[in-house]
Amino acid sequence: MNTNTVAYSTTSPLGDSFLLIGRIALMVLFVTSGISKFADLAGTAAYIESKGLPAPTALAVLSGLTEVVGSLLIVIGWQTRIVALGMLVYTLVAAYFFHDFWHLPQGAERLDAMIHALKNLSIAGAFLMLAGSGAGRYSVDGPCVMHNSPPTV
């Protein structure tokens, strides 16, 4: 059997199933958030502007597109490692600009922002693991020999 043409996976079918379910669960937050940004583009732009960022309308559109398109790509598992790294950066940038608890006085608002920042950090960890593992067998990337063939010696 020619190992260059045989699909190869380092995970079990159960592990691949977990990766699929995990990809879907991870992206529910982002796809709903992206859709809500488009539903209130003016409000999203105003919030971005309140943080002192430039081109708030363009950033609102870019943010919504990143969340919706990135979510769909990860759910179907296409270019998962690359998209996961992009979503990792997006999530950390969002935490820095929009959950900046270190600028807030002690109290409920600071605690809420800190919880959101830590949640973003945890989500970034999930994206890092996805970038390392790939989407698994149940994905567009999965059956691709280029992504799953064993190394040749």
C-alpha positions as CSV (number, residue, x, y, z in Angstrom):
1,M,0.0,0.0,0.0
2,N,1.4,3.4,-0.9
3,T,1.4,5.5,2.3
4,N,1.5,8.8,0.3
5,T,-2.1,8.3,-0.9
6,V,-3.7,6.8,2.3
7,A,-5.5,9.1,4.6
8,Y,-3.9,9.1,8.0
9,S,-5.1,10.4,11.3
10,T,-3.4,10.5,14.7
11,T,-6.7,10.5,16.6
12,S,-9.3,7.9,17.1
13,P,-12.8,8.2,15.7
14,L,-14.0,9.2,19.2
15,G,-11.3,11.9,19.3
16,D,-12.3,13.1,15.8
17,S,-15.9,13.2,17.0
18,F,-14.9,15.3,20.0
19,L,-13.0,17.7,17.8
20,L,-16.1,18.1,15.6
21,I,-18.4,18.7,18.5
22,G,-15.8,21.0,20.1
23,R,-15.4,23.0,16.9
24,I,-19.1,23.6,16.7
25,A,-19.5,24.4,20.4
26,L,-16.5,26.8,20.3
27,M,-17.9,28.7,17.4
28,V,-21.5,29.2,18.6
29,L,-20.4,32.2,20.6
30,F,-18.6,33.8,17.6
31,V,-21.3,33.2,14.9
32,T,-24.0,34.6,17.1
33,S,-21.8,37.6,18.1
34,G,-20.9,38.3,14.5
35,I,-24.6,38.2,13.4
36,S,-25.5,40.6,16.2
37,K,-22.8,43.0,15.1
38,F,-24.4,43.1,11.6
39,A,-27.8,43.5,13.1
40,D,-26.7,46.6,14.9
41,L,-23.8,47.9,12.9
42,A,-24.2,51.5,14.1
43,G,-24.2,50.4,17.7
44,T,-21.1,48.2,17.2
45,A,-19.3,51.0,15.4
46,A,-20.2,53.4,18.3
47,Y,-18.9,51.0,20.8
48,I,-15.6,50.6,18.9
49,E,-15.4,54.4,18.6
50,S,-15.9,54.7,22.3
51,K,-12.7,52.7,22.8
52,G,-10.8,55.3,20.7
53,L,-10.1,53.0,17.7
54,P,-10.0,54.4,14.2
55,A,-12.4,53.7,11.4
56,P,-15.1,52.3,13.7
57,T,-17.6,51.3,10.9
58,A,-14.9,49.5,8.9
59,L,-13.8,47.7,12.1
60,A,-17.4,46.8,12.9
61,V,-17.8,45.2,9.5
62,L,-14.4,43.5,9.7
63,S,-15.2,42.2,13.2
64,G,-18.5,40.8,12.1
65,L,-17.0,39.2,9.1
66,T,-14.1,37.7,11.1
67,E,-16.5,36.2,13.6
68,V,-19.0,34.8,11.0
69,V,-16.6,33.6,8.3
70,G,-14.0,32.4,10.8
71,S,-16.8,30.4,12.6
72,L,-18.0,28.8,9.5
73,L,-14.5,27.8,8.3
74,I,-13.7,26.2,11.7
75,V,-17.1,24.4,11.9
76,I,-16.6,22.9,8.4
77,G,-12.9,22.4,9.1
78,W,-11.3,24.2,6.2
79,Q,-7.8,25.5,6.7
80,T,-8.5,25.0,10.4
81,R,-5.0,25.5,11.8
82,I,-4.5,28.9,10.0
83,V,-8.1,30.1,10.8
84,A,-7.7,29.1,14.4
85,L,-4.5,31.2,14.7
86,G,-6.3,34.1,13.2
87,M,-9.2,33.7,15.6
88,L,-6.7,33.4,18.4
89,V,-5.2,36.8,17.6
90,Y,-8.7,38.3,17.1
91,T,-9.8,37.0,20.5
92,L,-6.7,38.4,22.3
93,V,-7.0,41.8,20.6
94,A,-10.7,41.9,21.6
95,A,-9.8,41.1,25.2
96,Y,-7.2,43.8,25.3
97,F,-9.3,46.6,23.8
98,F,-12.8,45.7,25.1
99,H,-12.2,43.9,28.4
100,D,-9.5,46.1,29.8
101,F,-10.3,45.6,33.5
102,W,-7.0,47.0,34.5
103,H,-8.2,50.5,33.6
104,L,-11.4,50.2,35.8
105,P,-11.8,51.0,39.5
106,Q,-12.5,48.2,41.9
107,G,-16.1,47.0,41.8
108,A,-18.6,45.1,39.8
109,E,-17.7,46.6,36.4
110,R,-14.0,45.7,36.9
111,L,-14.9,42.2,38.0
112,D,-17.2,41.7,35.0
113,A,-14.5,42.9,32.6
114,M,-11.9,40.7,34.2
115,I,-14.1,37.6,33.9
116,H,-14.7,38.4,30.2
117,A,-10.9,38.9,29.6
118,L,-10.2,35.6,31.3
119,K,-12.9,33.9,29.3
120,N,-11.2,35.3,26.1
121,L,-7.9,34.0,27.3
122,S,-9.5,30.5,27.8
123,I,-11.0,30.7,24.3
124,A,-7.6,31.7,22.9
125,G,-6.3,28.5,24.6
126,A,-8.9,26.4,22.7
127,F,-7.9,28.1,19.4
128,L,-4.2,27.3,20.2
129,M,-5.1,23.6,20.8
130,L,-7.1,23.5,17.6
131,A,-4.2,25.1,15.7
132,G,-2.0,22.3,17.1
133,S,-4.3,19.4,16.5
134,G,-6.1,20.4,13.4
135,A,-9.8,19.8,12.7
136,G,-9.7,16.0,12.8
137,R,-11.0,13.5,10.3
138,Y,-14.6,14.9,10.3
139,S,-13.7,18.0,8.4
140,V,-12.9,19.3,5.0
141,D,-9.2,19.2,6.0
142,G,-9.6,15.7,7.4
143,P,-9.7,13.6,4.3
144,C,-7.0,15.6,2.6
145,V,-3.8,13.5,2.1
146,M,-1.7,16.7,2.2
147,H,-2.7,17.4,5.8
148,N,-2.9,13.8,7.1
149,S,-0.2,11.8,5.4
150,P,2.5,10.3,7.6
151,P,5.9,11.8,7.2
152,T,8.1,10.2,4.6
153,V,11.5,9.1,5.6
